[in-house]
Structure formats: structure tokens, C-alpha cells
């Protein structure tokens, strides 16, 4: 299938609406086509950004009622009673302006509020991109491509799909369970996306070749906007990023297991 044909199916792939055979075919195509991989990632990021904006900045339930009530009050205050039918028509047209103006003003204020709220707490772009990958995978109908709790099954699955190898720790006796993995793309670079279960939470472990695009802060990071904790480090030429909605100590515990194994 050509790139043009895949481009027309990107929406279906991102929403996991394509047949399983086509989902697999596209992933294999994207592994060797940087243009399609970048287009898919851009669409995923856009959908994730819209989803986050919708969750974070939903207006109060009574906003619409208050705007309409204010418009009606303004219209009532400016209404001019007249027996002349023609004058009434002119007045009615004039009375439509306050309602439209107030509604437009409300939209402008809302949009302005969204802009300042979204930029009030700036964060490194790369951290936001990993949050998008984490949320998108968990929201997908197929969060993982290889489903297994056995590290000896998950690790070999990545051979030939990513340009490096890695080791996974023995989790027996720990509070973590390996749920599986999938291939992820960061700036057109393929890498491993592993998902670990912890109680009722899921933690994403991303492993990529260390590149300048991944030169992000080494210290533990907490995203105030999404309640995620993040830990990242480099080891053996690879960049590791852990992210999840668990406390920082839990993230650090899993990071220690991965670091010892490497």
C-alpha cells in the first residue's frame, strides 16, 4: 500500500478502527517510512492535546445559562415598546445585538482564559510528548502489541523492530507486573514502550537511543497539569523515561529495578 493510501487511513489507525491486519501492516510500514510515522505521531499529539484541553478547561455547567440570562436582561433593558409594527421589527433587530455581542464576548474571554491557563505552567516540550504517548497508548483499544508478563517473551519481540537491545528485570517479589510492550516513535525515532502494572495504575517505560532531542532534565519531574510523575536517565547509550500517575517513590522503585538490570 502506498504512502498516499496510508495517509488516508491515519485517522482510522490512530483511533484503532482499522482491521487488525491493517493495524499491523501500518506499524510495519511506519517502521521504515519516516513520513508516515511522523504524520501518525503528529495526529496522535493533536488528538491528545484536544483531549487534555477538553478535560482541563471545561467551562462551568451554568456558564451557558448565565450568558443567556445576561443577554435576556440586556435585551429587556433596551426594549422600546411601540405600537407601530414596523418600529417593533426595527427594535427586534436591534435587540438581537446584545445577545450576539455577549455570546461573542463570552467566547473571547473563554479562549483568552484557555490561552493563559495553558501557558501558566510551561514545561519542556519533550515531557509533554511523552505524556501524550503514555495517555494515547492507555486510551487505545490495543495498548500493547505484545501481551505477556514474561520478560523472555517481550524482549525478543522487539528484535528487528527497534535498532537496539535492552534487558528487563526480574519482577518476581516486586509490586510491579509487566503487561506488555509496543513500538513507539519519538521524533521519527523508533523505541520500546513497555507498560507495567502497579496496583490499579499503569506506568509507561520508554526506551530510546539517546539523542539531542531527548536531552531533558535528569531529576524526577512532576507534571502539575496532569498529576504524572516522571523519572529519566541515560545508560549504555539509551534514554529511559518512566511516567505514570503514581507517586515519585514508586517511579523511583521501578527505575532502580531497571537500572540494576542494565
TASULJO-V751193 format. One line per field, one symbol per residue. ss: DSSP state (H for helix, E for strand, - for the rest). psi: psi as a letter, one per 40 degrees, with the letter a starting at -180 (. if undefined). A space follows every 10 residues. Layout:
ss = ???
psi = ???
//
This chain:
ss = --HHHHH--H HHHH-----H HHHHHHHHHH ---HHHHHHH HHHHHHHHHH HHHHHH---- --HHHHHHHH HHHHHHHH-- ----HHHHHH HHHHHHHHHH HHHHHHHHHH HHHHHHHHHH ----HHHHHH HHHHHHHHH- -----EE--- HHHHHHH-E- -E-------- -----EEEEE EEEEEE--EE EEEEEEEE-- EEEEEEEEE- -HHH------ EEE----EEE EEEEE--EEE EEEE---HHH HHHHHHHHHH H-
psi = hidddddeed ddddefeiid dddddddddd dehddddddd dddddddddd ddddddfhii dedddddddd dddddddehh hhdhdddddd ddddeddddd dddddddddd dddddddded giihdddddd ddddddddei dgdidhhieh dedddddehe difiiiiiih eheieihhda iihihhfehi ihhihhhhbe ihhhhhhihh iddegiidii hhhddeeiii hiiihfeihh hhhifiiddd dddddddddd d.
//
